[in-house]
Amino acid sequence: MAPPATETKNAAGPLRRAAQYVRMSTDHQQYSTENQAQVIREYAERHGLEIIRTYADEGKSGLRLEGRDALKRLIADVEGGRADFTDVLVYDVSRWGRFQDADESAYYEYVCRRAEIAVHYCAEQFANDGSPVSTIVKGVKRAMAGEYSRELSVKVFAGQCRLIELGFRQGGPAGYGLRRMRVDQRGEPQDILERGQQKSLQTDRVVLVAGPDEEVATVNRIYHLFVEEGRTEGEIAAILNGERVLTDLGRPWTRASVHQVLTNEKYIGNNVYNRVSFKLKKRRVVNPAEMWVRADQAFEAIVPASLFYAVQGIIRERSRRYSDAEMLAHLKRLYDTHGFLSAIVIDEAEGGPSSGALRCRFGSLVRAYTLVGYTPATDFAYIEINRRLREMHPQIVARTVAEMERLGGSIARDAKTDLLTVNSELRVSLVIARCFARPSGSLRWTIRFDTGLAPDITVAVRMADGNREILDYYLLPAADMTASRLRLAPDNGISLDAYRFETLDYLFGIAERVPLREVA
């Protein structure tokens, strides 16, 4: 019910123009936006507002802005000055969003208010008039909206885990050789669900069953080719593709799709859940095995367990830790076979370490290539340049600190970021701008600002051609630099070259302490 305050219509003048924003969380809430719109319409009639535009996010979670295209458009229209309305009408605080950070919800409202566009929560029992009471209630409501999502996430996860332990399938396609069957609340089979279909009754459940005979036979053939004939995943994929056998998605087989069939426990009837978490729309996390939720022998197996575990043993042995000599011997064999090396060649080869493992062990692929006598046609000199510049940076910082301290300055250096605080007043960040030579021969530099450190001055050390010597310095005050990066040519005009210096003497002068008698 809308608040009883300000019930009078603005009959004396024209109606104020307003936009409404409605949102529903899932596609199953088919009447939700209609119910919201009805309450909003009644509110608008009582308050002299005319709804001229609707922004609707249907089937969208309120946990974050990503995916909510309508709210993004509303904010963009407001910030871009394209909003031809003076008010925004929302059903309640939770429809605006269930952001886990309540300040994010407040920020989007502030964007509207900054553009002199009022936001009304039509079903709330308070007027959003900026009063202390309104501010407090909104803060509580926003926190409650976020907490509701957190509590619901815990309850839903617990329910899903319980269903997994009872042997029911939770989401996702069945996979090649299997099918999803709908069962009723008594466990009686009903029908097979096709890809994309969902159960219609909340009390129904889904289990996995064997698919068509030819698919089951192909799955077992994959296992036998791997164990008995010693075929690799890539070779098995080539065999199936040569016979025009397609995956359950109607696509050709790949090394990865064969590997998935060989390693998924569902083929021996095990129901495994929570291998990957994506709670509250936050970062996707791969969970350790002890966090998995499982029910063994929940479904009828289509692959013998002994065959499945034989495959796992082979895969574990294949991924054992290699010695340096073994890794280089494998790399040399690939070089002799192909005549060249690349990350793709290494990763597609069976029975050896990945390109990532080689990079981690030897510092870089280029160094590993060198150890087996391969010189890439591509010029990798930039790798050596980057290494040299990384080594140079702490040396420049140390020299700068030493000179400032010699002049009597007090310098605090952050060990993690190398940010310098001069005389407890000025924050200075030093960055190195590498010299790039274009095909035409012209030189260019890119300065990237450490905006996260919020320095008062960025000292850009500009390298000369060849990146062995320092060319000059740019002392760039944050107040005049609004972009995250700056591109320079040899000459840049007075607007930028006014900050250019041959030495750091000007910076050192900032730190110098002059005796009071000398100043007088």
Residue pairs with C-beta under 8 A, 6 or more apart in sequence:
1 123
1 125
2 39
2 42
2 43
2 46
2 122
2 123
3 124
3 125
3 126
3 127
5 127
6 46
6 47
6 127
7 46
8 48
9 45
9 46
9 47
9 48
10 16
10 47
10 48
11 48
15 48
15 49
15 50
16 48
16 49
16 50
16 85
16 86
16 87
17 49
17 50
17 52
17 84
17 85
17 86
17 87
18 44
18 49
18 50
18 51
18 52
18 85
18 86
18 87
18 88
18 89
19 51
19 52
19 53
19 54
19 55
19 74
19 83
19 85
19 87
19 88
19 89
20 37
20 40
20 44
20 51
20 53
20 54
20 55
20 88
20 89
20 90
21 54
21 55
21 56
21 57
21 70
21 71
21 74
21 88
21 89
21 90
21 95
21 96
22 32
22 33
22 36
22 37
22 40
22 54
22 55
22 56
22 57
22 90
22 91
22 95
23 33
23 36
23 56
23 57
23 58
23 60
23 62
23 68
23 70
23 71
23 95
24 32
24 33
24 36
24 57
24 58
24 59
24 60
25 32
25 59
25 60
25 61
25 62
26 59
27 58
27 59
33 56
33 58
36 91
36 95
37 54
39 91
39 122
39 123
40 51
40 89
40 90
40 91
40 122
41 51
42 122
43 49
43 89
43 120
43 122
43 123
44 50
44 51
44 89
47 120
49 87
49 89
51 89
52 84
52 85
53 84
53 85
55 70
55 71
55 73
55 74
56 70
57 68
57 69
57 70
57 71
60 67
60 68
61 67
61 98
61 281
62 68
62 94
62 95
62 96
62 97
62 98
62 99
62 145
62 149
63 97
63 98
63 99
63 100
63 149
63 280
63 281
64 99
64 100
64 281
65 71
65 72
65 97
65 104
65 108
66 281
71 97
71 108
74 88
75 108
75 111
75 112
76 82
77 83
78 111
78 112
78 115
78 117
79 111
79 115
81 115
83 115
83 117
85 117
86 116
86 117
86 118
87 117
87 118
87 119
87 120
88 112
88 117
88 118
88 119
88 120
89 120
89 122
90 96
90 119
90 120
90 121
90 122
91 121
91 122
91 123
92 121
92 122
92 123
92 124
92 141
93 105
93 121
93 124
93 138
93 141
93 142
93 145
94 141
94 145
94 148
96 105
96 108
96 109
96 119
96 121
97 104
97 105
97 108
97 145
98 145
98 146
98 148
98 149
99 105
99 142
99 145
99 146
100 146
100 149
100 150
100 280
100 282
101 146
102 139
102 142
102 143
102 146
105 142
105 145
106 138
106 139
106 142
109 119
112 118
112 119
113 119
118 128
119 128
120 128
121 128
121 138
124 137
124 141
126 133
126 134
126 137
126 138
127 134
128 134
128 138
149 280
150 280
153 279
153 280
157 279
160 170
160 273
161 273
161 274
161 293
163 170
163 205
164 170
164 271
164 272
164 273
164 293
164 294
164 295
165 293
165 295
166 295
167 207
167 271
167 295
167 298
167 299
168 205
168 206
168 207
168 271
169 180
169 205
169 206
169 207
169 208
169 271
170 273
173 180
173 195
173 248
174 180
174 208
174 211
174 248
175 248
175 260
175 261
175 264
175 266
176 211
176 215
176 218
176 219
176 247
176 248
176 257
176 261
177 210
177 211
177 215
177 216
177 218
177 219
177 248
177 261
177 267
177 302
178 208
178 209
178 210
178 211
178 266
178 267
178 302
179 192
179 193
179 208
179 209
179 210
179 211
180 192
180 193
180 206
180 207
180 208
180 209
181 189
181 190
181 191
181 192
181 193
181 206
181 207
181 208
181 209
182 189
182 190
182 191
182 192
182 193
182 199
182 204
182 205
182 206
183 189
183 190
183 204
183 205
183 206
183 207
184 190
184 201
184 203
184 204
185 203
185 204
185 205
187 205
190 204
192 209
193 199
193 206
195 248
199 205
199 206
207 298
207 299
208 266
208 271
208 299
209 299
209 300
210 216
210 300
210 302
211 302
215 248
216 302
218 240
218 245
219 261
219 267
219 302
219 303
220 302
220 303
220 307
222 236
222 240
222 258
222 261
222 262
223 262
223 303
223 307
223 308
223 311
224 307
225 231
225 235
225 236
225 239
226 232
226 233
226 236
226 262
226 311
226 314
227 307
227 310
227 311
227 314
231 239
232 255
232 350
232 351
233 255
233 256
233 258
233 259
233 262
233 350
234 255
234 258
234 348
234 350
235 350
236 253
236 258
237 252
237 253
237 254
237 255
237 257
237 258
240 253
240 258
241 252
241 253
245 253
246 252
246 253
247 253
247 257
251 257
255 348
261 267
262 311
262 315
263 311
263 312
263 315
265 272
265 294
265 308
266 272
266 299
267 301
267 302
267 303
267 308
268 297
268 301
268 303
268 304
268 305
268 308
269 296
269 297
269 298
269 299
269 300
269 301
270 294
270 295
270 296
270 297
270 298
270 299
271 294
271 295
271 296
271 298
271 299
272 292
272 293
272 294
273 292
273 293
273 294
274 287
274 291
274 292
274 293
275 286
275 287
275 292
276 284
276 285
276 286
276 287
277 284
277 285
277 287
278 284
278 285
318 351
322 330
322 352
322 353
322 357
324 361
324 362
327 352
327 353
327 357
327 358
327 361
327 362
327 368
328 368
328 371
328 372
330 349
330 351
330 352
330 353
331 341
331 346
331 352
331 358
331 368
331 369
331 371
331 372
332 372
332 373
334 341
334 345
334 346
334 349
334 352
335 341
335 372
335 373
335 374
338 345
340 374
340 376
340 377
341 365
341 369
341 372
341 374
341 376
343 355
343 365
346 352
346 353
346 354
346 355
346 358
347 354
347 355
353 361
355 365
358 365
358 368
359 365
359 368
361 368
362 368
362 371
364 383
366 376
366 380
366 383
369 375
369 376
385 434
385 467
386 434
388 467
388 468
389 432
389 434
389 463
389 467
392 432
393 418
393 430
393 432
394 418
396 430
396 432
396 461
397 413
397 418
397 420
397 430
400 420
400 430
400 459
400 504
400 507
401 411
401 413
401 420
403 504
403 508
404 411
404 420
404 422
404 507
404 508
404 511
405 411
405 511
407 508
407 509
407 511
407 512
407 513
408 511
408 512
408 513
409 422
409 423
409 510
409 511
409 512
409 513
410 422
410 423
410 424
410 511
411 420
411 421
411 422
411 511
412 420
412 421
412 424
413 419
413 420
413 421
414 420
414 421
417 429
417 450
417 453
418 429
418 430
419 427
419 428
419 429
419 450
419 453
419 455
420 427
420 428
420 429
420 430
421 427
421 428
422 428
422 510
422 511
423 511
423 513
426 456
426 457
426 510
427 453
427 454
427 455
427 456
427 457
428 455
428 456
428 457
428 458
428 459
428 507
429 449
429 450
429 453
429 455
429 457
429 458
429 459
430 458
430 459
430 461
431 447
431 448
431 449
431 450
431 458
431 459
431 460
431 461
432 460
432 461
432 463
433 445
433 446
433 447
433 460
433 461
433 462
433 463
433 474
433 488
434 445
434 446
434 463
434 467
435 443
435 444
435 445
435 462
435 463
435 464
435 465
435 466
435 467
435 471
436 443
436 444
436 445
436 446
437 443
437 465
438 444
442 489
442 490
443 465
443 489
443 490
444 487
444 488
444 489
445 460
445 462
445 463
445 487
445 488
445 489
446 485
446 486
446 487
446 488
447 458
447 460
447 474
447 476
447 485
447 486
447 487
447 488
448 484
448 485
449 455
449 458
449 476
449 478
449 481
449 483
449 484
449 485
449 486
450 458
451 484
454 478
455 478
456 477
456 478
457 475
457 476
457 477
457 478
457 507
458 474
458 475
458 476
458 478
458 481
459 473
459 474
459 475
459 476
459 504
459 507
460 473
460 474
460 476
460 486
461 470
461 473
462 470
462 471
462 472
462 473
462 474
462 488
463 469
463 470
463 471
464 470
464 471
472 500
472 501
472 502
473 500
473 501
473 502
473 503
473 504
473 507
474 488
474 496
474 499
474 500
474 501
475 499
475 501
475 506
475 507
476 486
476 499
477 499
486 496
488 496
491 497
501 507
